Amino acid sequence: MSIEIIILAAGQGRRMRSELPKVLHRIGGKPMLQHLLETTRILKPHRTHVVVGYGADRVIDVIESQFPGENQNPHIEAGCEIDCGINWVEQTEQCGTGHAVMQVLPHIAADATVLILNGDMPLISRRTLQLVSRCRNNLILLTSNLPNPTGLGRIIRNSDNEIIGIVEEKDASAAQQGITEVNTNCMSLKAEHLGAWLPSLQCANAQKEYYLTDVIACAVKNNVRVVDISAPDPVETMGVNSRSDLGRLERCYQARLADQIMANGVTLLDSTRFDLRGTCEFGIDCILDINVILEGRVKFGNRVSVGPNTLIRNACIGDDSVIEANSVIDHATIGKNCTIGPFARIRPETVLQDRVRIGNFVEIKKSHIKHNSKANHLSYVGDSQVGENVNIGAGVITCNYDGANKHQTIIGDDVFVGSNSQLVAPVQIGDGATVGAGSTITDNIEPDCLAMGRARQTTINGWTRPPKRAPRCKPD
């Protein structure tokens, strides 16, 4: 029997106070809906139906950019069916969760098992989804016990401890509000049962909505067993209704990642001050100080050390390299035994080969720097090819932009560029050449030459500074 998944993602999330649809708010750098879609892949569903409403086009555009080639109905038009794709279904009126599922019902195969999830539940585990999806002829409901169940539907049981219904908080009595077992809006049941029960839902409640939770009473009435599975970790079922909820879930997610990383042999000097917003591969004996942020796809070699307050995005760091404090590495490749920072910025399309030193307040952009070269402080190197054993002094600038186009600077091996020099591209400096400090270089330099481009110094003997004028008296 095939599994079809329904994800409810139509809400705005008014308490978020945001124009962004709620399911697009990010946990660990990814939209909550993307987390859920990635997790449900373990079930190999025949189809996944996502119910959209508020900001539907935006939701579709963002998710399709992450899952190219796997979506259908990009303009919310019913018709074609693609196995394992995302079927976007629009809920034009927000009339409750039961009404949302009604919109999907025409697209569900009659013999399917249906798993229903909320789109703002990004941390549910694969194992839990596997357990909930095995409904056979039963209805399986995922529940959770919370010390503070405010705002959530309460599980109602009979004297035999069997689930007989769910009551939403706004409709609950004082006694029912004291129940701590809550509905998670995650359930599975046969499509034929769903099709039979949804038309019978009523909206005679405080919110005048069609509640999906009312199918529990339908199951009891029709002698379909309701099987409850309690979430092993309440974090799995945490939804997001406010910025505070989002922040708490982010920290829970990062704590999970930190535990996984440390279990794989990485030292985090403070696991509560670490953020991974993507994926990272670590070698052995890596050390990360506080407030390190990793974004996109990052790969570390062995024995890499990263100082505090550092951002690394879509980068590869070689063995034994050291990233000092307050540095930014973005879309770059760093070789082995390199030292970066502190306060260095390595911009996209930069490649540093082994044993390169980039010091404090140095910016490198779209440049290839070969072995054993260094720029220790206060320099900008952009659109450049730098050879081996090159020394770039303090305050050196490659002037790569003429106001309209970018040009390249080529520096050969064993070149020494003196401090406070400007290399005006396009320009080439031959192997072994030396640039005198304070020079502006506009022409190519042949190998093993000394080039200087300074104004001639003028010295005036016996010159004295003019005296300071006495301050004027201000009137009373």
C-alpha positions as CSV (number, residue, x, y, z in Angstrom):
1,M,0.0,0.0,0.0
2,S,1.4,3.4,-1.0
3,I,1.9,6.3,1.4
4,E,0.7,9.8,0.5
5,I,1.7,12.7,2.7
6,I,-0.3,15.8,3.4
7,I,1.6,18.8,4.9
8,L,-0.6,21.7,6.1
9,A,1.3,24.9,5.3
10,A,-1.4,27.5,4.5
11,G,-1.2,29.6,7.6
12,Q,0.3,33.1,7.8
13,G,1.3,32.8,11.5
14,R,-0.1,36.1,12.6
15,R,1.7,36.0,16.0
16,M,5.0,35.9,14.1
17,R,4.2,39.5,13.0
18,S,5.8,38.9,9.6
19,E,5.0,39.2,6.0
20,L,6.8,35.9,5.4
21,P,4.6,32.8,5.4
22,K,5.2,30.9,8.6
23,V,6.6,27.7,7.1
24,L,9.4,29.8,5.4
25,H,10.8,31.0,8.6
26,R,14.2,29.3,9.0
27,I,15.7,26.9,11.5
28,G,19.4,26.2,11.0
29,G,19.4,28.3,7.8
30,K,16.6,26.3,6.1
31,P,12.8,27.0,5.9
32,M,10.9,24.8,8.3
33,L,8.9,23.3,5.4
34,Q,12.2,22.2,3.8
35,H,13.3,20.4,6.9
36,L,10.0,18.5,7.0
37,L,10.1,17.6,3.3
38,E,13.7,16.3,3.7
39,T,12.8,14.2,6.7
40,T,9.7,12.6,5.0
41,R,11.8,11.3,2.2
42,I,12.7,8.3,4.4
43,L,9.1,7.1,3.8
44,K,9.5,7.1,0.0
45,P,6.0,8.5,-0.4
46,H,4.0,8.0,-3.7
47,R,3.1,11.7,-3.5
48,T,3.5,14.6,-1.1
49,H,0.7,17.1,-1.1
50,V,1.5,20.6,0.4
51,V,-1.5,22.7,1.2
52,V,-0.7,26.4,0.7
53,G,-2.7,29.6,1.3
54,Y,-1.1,32.7,2.6
55,G,1.9,33.7,0.3
56,A,1.4,30.5,-1.8
57,D,3.5,31.7,-4.7
58,R,6.3,32.6,-2.4
59,V,6.2,29.3,-0.6
60,I,6.2,27.4,-3.9
61,D,9.1,29.4,-5.4
62,V,11.3,29.0,-2.3
63,I,10.7,25.2,-2.0
64,E,11.0,24.5,-5.7
65,S,14.4,26.2,-5.7
66,Q,15.5,23.6,-3.1
67,F,13.9,20.6,-4.8
68,P,14.3,21.3,-8.6
69,G,12.6,18.9,-10.9
70,E,10.5,17.2,-8.2
71,N,7.4,19.4,-8.1
72,Q,4.1,19.6,-9.8
73,N,1.3,22.1,-10.1
74,P,3.7,25.0,-9.8
75,H,0.8,27.4,-10.5
76,I,-1.6,25.4,-8.3
77,E,-3.4,23.8,-11.2
78,A,-4.8,20.3,-10.6
79,G,-4.1,17.6,-13.2
80,C,-0.8,15.9,-13.8
81,E,0.5,13.4,-11.3
82,I,4.2,12.8,-10.8
83,D,5.3,10.1,-8.4
84,C,7.5,11.3,-5.5
85,G,6.8,15.0,-6.5
86,I,5.2,17.8,-4.5
87,N,1.6,18.4,-5.4
88,W,0.7,22.0,-4.4
89,V,-2.9,22.4,-3.4
90,E,-4.4,25.8,-2.5
91,Q,-6.7,26.5,0.4
92,T,-8.2,29.8,-0.7
93,E,-10.2,30.3,2.5
94,Q,-8.7,29.6,5.9
95,C,-11.5,27.4,7.4
96,G,-9.5,25.1,9.6
97,T,-7.3,22.0,9.3
98,G,-10.2,19.7,8.3
99,H,-11.1,22.1,5.5
100,A,-7.4,22.1,4.4
101,V,-7.3,18.3,4.1
102,M,-10.6,18.4,2.2
103,Q,-8.9,20.3,-0.6
104,V,-6.4,17.5,-1.0
105,L,-8.8,14.6,-0.9
106,P,-9.6,14.5,-4.7
107,H,-5.8,14.0,-5.3
108,I,-5.5,11.0,-2.9
109,A,-5.5,7.4,-4.2
110,A,-8.4,5.5,-2.6
111,D,-6.2,2.7,-1.4
112,A,-3.4,4.8,0.1
113,T,-2.3,5.3,3.6
114,V,-2.4,9.0,4.4
115,L,0.1,10.7,6.8
116,I,-0.9,14.2,7.8
117,L,1.6,16.7,9.3
118,N,1.9,20.4,10.2
119,G,4.4,22.4,8.1
120,D,5.8,24.1,11.2
121,M,7.1,20.9,12.9
122,P,10.6,20.8,11.5
123,L,12.4,18.7,14.1
124,I,10.2,15.5,13.9
125,S,12.5,12.5,13.5
126,R,12.5,9.9,10.7
127,R,12.0,7.2,13.3
128,T,8.9,8.8,14.6
129,L,7.4,9.3,11.2
130,Q,8.1,5.6,10.4
131,L,6.2,4.6,13.5
132,V,3.2,6.9,12.9
133,S,2.9,5.9,9.2
134,R,2.2,2.2,9.9
135,C,-1.5,2.5,10.5
136,R,-2.8,-0.6,8.8
137,N,-6.6,-0.4,9.5
138,N,-6.1,1.8,12.6
139,L,-5.8,5.5,13.1
140,I,-2.4,6.4,14.6
141,L,-2.2,9.6,16.5
142,L,1.1,11.1,17.7
143,T,0.7,12.7,21.1
144,S,3.0,14.5,23.5
145,N,3.0,15.3,27.2
146,L,3.9,18.9,28.0
147,P,4.2,20.7,31.3
148,N,2.7,23.7,29.7
149,P,0.1,22.7,27.0
150,T,-1.3,26.2,26.5
151,G,-2.9,26.7,23.1
152,L,-2.9,23.0,22.2
153,G,-5.7,20.5,21.8
154,R,-6.1,18.1,24.7
155,I,-6.4,14.3,24.4
156,I,-9.6,12.9,25.9
157,R,-9.5,9.3,27.1
158,N,-12.2,7.0,28.5
159,S,-12.1,4.9,31.7
160,D,-10.2,2.2,29.8
161,N,-7.5,4.8,28.9
162,E,-8.5,4.7,25.2
163,I,-8.5,7.9,23.1
164,I,-12.0,8.9,22.3
165,G,-11.5,12.5,21.1
166,I,-9.5,15.7,21.1
167,V,-10.8,19.0,22.4
168,E,-9.3,22.3,21.3
169,E,-8.3,24.6,24.1
170,K,-10.9,27.3,23.2
171,D,-13.6,24.7,23.5
172,A,-12.3,22.8,26.5
173,S,-13.7,22.9,30.0
174,A,-11.6,23.9,33.0
175,A,-11.0,20.2,33.8
176,Q,-10.0,19.4,30.2
177,Q,-7.6,22.3,30.1
178,G,-5.8,20.7,33.0
179,I,-4.8,17.7,30.8
180,T,-1.2,17.8,29.8
181,E,-1.4,15.2,27.0
182,V,-1.8,17.1,23.7
183,N,-2.5,16.6,20.1
184,T,0.5,17.1,17.7
185,N,-1.5,17.3,14.5
186,C,0.4,14.3,13.2
187,M,-1.7,11.2,12.3
188,S,-2.0,8.5,9.7
189,L,-5.1,6.6,8.5
190,K,-6.5,4.9,5.5
191,A,-7.7,7.2,2.6
192,E,-11.0,5.5,2.5
193,H,-11.7,6.4,6.2
194,L,-10.6,10.0,5.5
195,G,-12.9,10.2,2.5
196,A,-15.8,8.9,4.5
197,W,-15.3,11.1,7.6
198,L,-14.2,14.5,6.3
199,P,-17.7,15.3,4.8
200,S,-19.3,14.8,8.2
201,L,-17.1,17.5,10.0
202,Q,-19.0,20.4,11.5
203,C,-17.8,23.9,12.4
204,A,-19.9,24.4,15.5
205,N,-17.0,25.4,17.7
206,A,-15.5,28.6,19.1
207,Q,-13.4,29.3,16.0
208,K,-16.1,28.3,13.5
209,E,-13.6,26.1,11.7
210,Y,-13.6,22.5,10.5
211,Y,-11.2,20.7,12.8
212,L,-9.3,17.7,11.5
213,T,-9.1,16.5,15.1
214,D,-12.8,15.6,14.9
215,V,-12.0,12.6,12.8
216,I,-10.8,10.9,16.1
217,A,-14.4,10.9,17.3
218,C,-15.5,9.6,13.8
219,A,-13.0,6.7,14.2
220,V,-14.4,5.8,17.6
221,K,-17.9,5.9,16.3
222,N,-17.0,3.6,13.4
223,N,-15.1,1.1,15.6
224,V,-11.7,2.0,14.1
225,R,-9.1,1.7,16.7
226,V,-7.2,4.9,17.7
227,V,-3.6,4.0,18.5
228,D,-1.5,6.6,20.2
229,I,2.2,7.0,19.9
230,S,3.9,9.3,22.4
231,A,6.7,11.4,20.9
232,P,10.0,10.2,22.5
233,D,11.2,13.8,22.6
234,P,8.7,16.7,23.0
235,V,11.1,18.8,20.8
236,E,10.0,16.7,17.8
237,T,6.5,17.9,18.0
238,M,7.1,21.5,18.9
239,G,5.4,23.9,16.5
240,V,6.1,27.5,15.9
241,N,3.5,30.2,16.5
242,S,5.8,33.1,17.6
243,R,9.3,34.4,17.3
244,S,10.0,33.1,20.8
245,D,8.9,29.6,19.6
246,L,11.2,30.0,16.6
247,G,14.2,31.0,18.8
248,R,13.6,28.1,21.2
249,L,13.4,25.6,18.4
250,E,16.6,27.0,16.8
251,R,18.5,26.4,20.0
252,C,17.1,22.9,20.3
253,Y,18.2,22.2,16.7
254,Q,21.7,23.6,17.2
255,A,22.1,21.6,20.5
256,R,21.3,18.4,18.5
257,L,23.9,19.3,15.9
258,A,26.5,20.2,18.5
259,D,26.0,16.8,20.2
260,Q,26.4,15.0,16.8
261,I,29.5,17.0,15.9
262,M,31.2,16.4,19.3
263,A,30.3,12.7,19.1
264,N,32.3,12.6,15.8
265,G,35.4,14.0,17.5
266,V,35.2,17.7,17.2
267,T,35.9,20.0,20.2
268,L,33.4,22.8,20.7
269,L,34.7,25.1,23.4
270,D,31.1,26.1,24.2
271,S,28.4,24.0,22.5
272,T,25.7,26.5,23.4
273,R,27.5,29.2,21.3
274,F,27.8,27.4,18.0
275,D,25.6,27.5,14.9
276,L,25.6,25.2,11.8
277,R,23.3,26.5,9.1
278,G,23.9,23.9,6.5
279,T,26.2,20.8,6.4
280,C,29.7,20.3,7.5
281,E,32.3,17.6,7.2
282,F,35.0,17.4,9.8
283,G,38.4,15.7,9.9
284,I,39.9,14.5,13.2
285,D,40.8,16.8,16.1
286,C,39.2,20.0,14.9
287,I,38.6,22.7,17.5
288,L,36.0,25.5,17.2
289,D,35.9,28.4,19.7
290,I,32.8,30.3,20.7
291,N,30.4,32.0,18.3
292,V,31.6,30.1,15.2
293,I,28.9,30.1,12.4
294,L,29.1,27.6,9.6
295,E,26.8,28.2,6.6
296,G,26.1,26.2,3.4
297,R,28.5,23.4,2.7
298,V,31.7,23.5,4.7
299,K,34.5,20.9,4.8
300,F,37.3,20.8,7.4
301,G,40.5,18.8,7.1
302,N,42.3,17.3,10.1
303,R,43.4,19.5,13.1
304,V,41.8,22.7,11.9
305,S,41.4,25.4,14.5
306,V,38.8,28.1,14.3
307,G,38.9,31.2,16.5
308,P,35.9,32.9,18.1
309,N,33.4,35.0,16.2
310,T,34.2,33.5,12.8
311,L,31.9,33.0,9.9
312,I,32.7,30.3,7.3
313,R,30.3,29.9,4.4
314,N,30.6,27.3,1.6
315,A,34.3,26.8,2.0
316,C,36.9,24.0,2.3
317,I,39.7,24.3,4.9
318,G,42.8,22.1,4.6
319,D,44.7,20.1,7.3
320,D,46.4,22.0,10.1
321,S,45.1,25.4,9.1
322,V,44.3,28.1,11.7
323,I,41.5,30.6,11.3
324,E,42.0,33.3,13.9
325,A,39.3,35.3,15.6
326,N,36.7,37.5,13.8
327,S,37.4,36.3,10.3
328,V,35.0,35.7,7.4
329,I,35.6,33.0,4.8
330,D,33.0,32.9,2.0
331,H,33.0,30.5,-1.0
332,A,36.7,29.9,-0.8
333,T,39.3,27.1,-0.7
334,I,42.0,27.3,2.0
335,G,45.0,24.9,1.7
336,K,47.0,23.1,4.3
337,N,48.9,24.8,7.1
338,C,47.5,28.2,6.3
339,T,46.9,31.0,8.8
340,I,44.0,33.4,8.3
341,G,43.2,36.4,10.4
342,P,42.5,37.8,12.9
343,F,39.9,40.1,11.3
344,A,40.6,38.8,7.7
345,R,38.0,38.5,5.0
346,I,38.3,35.9,2.3
347,R,35.8,36.5,-0.4
348,P,34.3,34.2,-3.1
349,E,36.4,32.5,-5.8
350,T,39.5,32.7,-3.7
351,V,42.0,29.8,-3.6
352,L,44.8,29.8,-1.2
353,Q,47.4,27.0,-1.6
354,D,49.4,25.5,1.3
355,R,51.2,27.6,3.9
356,V,49.7,30.9,2.9
357,R,49.4,33.6,5.6
358,I,46.6,36.1,5.4
359,G,46.8,38.5,8.4
360,N,44.7,41.0,10.2
361,F,42.5,43.4,8.2
362,V,43.5,41.8,4.9
363,E,40.8,41.2,2.2
364,I,41.2,38.7,-0.6
365,K,38.7,38.5,-3.5
366,K,38.6,36.2,-6.5
367,S,42.3,35.5,-6.3
368,H,44.6,32.5,-6.5
369,I,47.6,32.7,-4.1
370,K,50.2,30.0,-4.3
371,H,52.4,28.3,-1.6
372,N,54.2,30.2,1.1
373,S,53.0,33.6,0.1
374,K,51.8,36.1,2.7
375,A,49.9,39.3,3.1
376,N,50.2,40.0,6.8
377,H,48.2,43.2,7.4
378,L,46.0,45.9,6.0
379,S,45.9,44.9,2.3
380,Y,43.4,44.3,-0.5
381,V,44.1,41.7,-3.1
382,G,41.4,41.3,-5.8
383,D,41.2,39.6,-9.2
384,S,44.8,38.5,-8.8
385,Q,47.2,35.6,-9.5
386,V,49.9,35.5,-6.9
387,G,52.9,33.2,-7.2
388,E,54.9,31.3,-4.6
389,N,57.0,32.9,-1.8
390,V,55.5,36.4,-2.4
391,N,55.5,39.0,0.4
392,I,52.7,41.6,0.1
393,G,53.4,44.5,2.5
394,A,51.1,46.5,4.7
395,G,48.7,48.8,2.9
396,V,49.1,47.2,-0.5
397,I,46.1,47.6,-2.8
398,T,45.5,45.9,-6.2
399,C,43.5,48.5,-8.0
400,N,41.3,46.1,-10.0
401,Y,38.3,48.3,-11.0
402,D,38.4,51.2,-13.4
403,G,34.9,52.3,-12.7
404,A,33.4,50.1,-15.4
405,N,35.4,46.8,-15.7
406,K,37.5,44.5,-13.5
407,H,41.1,43.8,-14.5
408,Q,43.7,41.3,-13.3
409,T,47.0,41.7,-11.5
410,I,49.5,38.9,-12.0
411,I,52.4,38.6,-9.5
412,G,55.2,36.1,-10.2
413,D,57.1,33.9,-7.7
414,D,59.5,35.4,-5.1
415,V,58.1,38.9,-5.5
416,F,58.4,41.5,-2.7
417,V,55.8,44.3,-2.7
418,G,56.6,47.1,-0.4
419,S,54.2,48.7,2.0
420,N,51.6,51.3,0.9
421,S,51.9,50.4,-2.8
422,Q,49.2,50.4,-5.4
423,L,49.2,48.0,-8.3
424,V,47.0,49.4,-11.0
425,A,45.6,46.6,-13.1
426,P,46.0,45.2,-15.6
427,V,49.6,44.8,-14.6
428,Q,52.1,42.0,-14.4
429,I,55.1,41.7,-12.0
430,G,57.8,39.3,-13.0
431,D,59.4,36.6,-10.9
432,G,61.9,38.0,-8.3
433,A,60.9,41.6,-8.8
434,T,60.7,44.1,-6.0
435,V,58.3,47.0,-5.6
436,G,59.6,49.8,-3.5
437,A,57.4,51.0,-0.6
438,G,54.9,53.8,-1.4
439,S,54.9,53.1,-5.2
440,T,52.1,53.3,-7.7
441,I,52.7,50.7,-10.4
442,T,51.0,51.2,-13.7
443,D,53.4,49.4,-16.1
444,N,54.5,45.7,-16.2
445,I,57.7,44.9,-14.2
446,E,60.3,42.6,-15.7
447,P,61.7,39.7,-13.6
448,D,64.4,40.5,-11.0
449,C,63.9,44.3,-11.3
450,L,63.3,47.0,-8.7
451,A,60.4,49.3,-9.5
452,M,59.5,52.5,-7.7
453,G,56.8,55.0,-8.6
454,R,57.1,57.7,-6.0
455,A,57.0,61.5,-6.2
456,R,60.4,62.9,-5.6
457,Q,60.9,64.0,-2.0
458,T,61.4,67.7,-1.4
459,T,63.2,68.9,1.8
460,I,63.1,72.6,2.9
461,N,65.7,73.6,5.4
462,G,64.9,75.9,8.3
463,W,61.2,75.7,7.7
464,T,58.9,76.4,10.8
465,R,55.3,75.7,11.3
466,P,53.0,78.7,11.4
467,P,52.0,79.8,14.9
468,K,48.5,79.0,16.1
469,R,46.1,81.9,16.2
470,A,44.9,83.1,19.5
471,P,41.2,82.2,20.0
472,R,38.7,85.0,19.6
473,C,36.9,86.1,22.7
474,K,33.2,85.2,22.7
475,P,30.8,87.9,23.8
476,D,29.0,87.3,27.0
